[in-house]
Amino acid sequence: AQSVTQPDIHITVSEGASLELRCNYSYGATPYLFWYVQSPGQGLQLLLKYFSGDTLVQGIKGFEAEFKRSQSSFNLRKPSVHWSDAAEYFCAVGKYSSASKIIFGSGTRLSIRP
Amino acid sequence: DADVTQTPRNRITKTGKRIMLECSQTKGHDRMYWYRQDPGLGLRLIYYSFDVKDINKGEISDGYSVSRQAQAKFSLSLESAIPNQTALYFCATSDSKEHQGETQYFGPGTRLLVL
């Protein structure tokens, strides 16, 4: 069965520092992988997704993520965070050709230290 | 204008009441979904619909029902609300013909409090 683990419930980084949010998945085949961001009081916005091809995926707002099959990971990175990046981040894994089978991780809340 | 809208955005109701949450989309997508979000649990799928005549239960459908009135509208009902249905509810849509992989797009959410 599919599953997604985000091991960090809450992370605090200083503004301007680099960021890496961890995501590990369990799925028997090549997964579809997503990162969404939820700002306070807002819905989920898609940051980036991986379906095939280049394992380093560029997204919006300066984010990127790398799919590592050997580690079953899809970590989200940003070289320099801004105060506006404070939000909750969700990793999700989807089953090929079945959008209904998307499983979300429990989320990582990111706080930014001035 | 937002592509996926949800009404109401906030709702307080009492135990035993019937309520309906509505979702509309202008994206022209054929597939629609309802999720609930609880702190520390991520999002869990309640119901999904692949077209107007195709409705399916998700992982937590007990206590909920849905109606797909048109391709653009998908409503969620709580027939008799109970306090543990207090949560943030999200509607999402996707296009089965999307190239580069089908992706779900979310509405702004409805915050529901059941007293």
Interface residues (C-beta under 8 A of the other chain):
Chain A: V4 I9 Y32 F34 Y36 Q42 G43 L44 Q45 L46 K49 F51 S52 F90 G94 S97 A99 S100 I102 F104 G105 S106 G107
Chain B: V4 R31 Y33 G40 L41 G42 L43 R44 L45 Y48 F50 N56 G58 F90 A92 S94 S96 Q100 G101 E102 T103 Q104 Y105 F106 G107 P108 G109
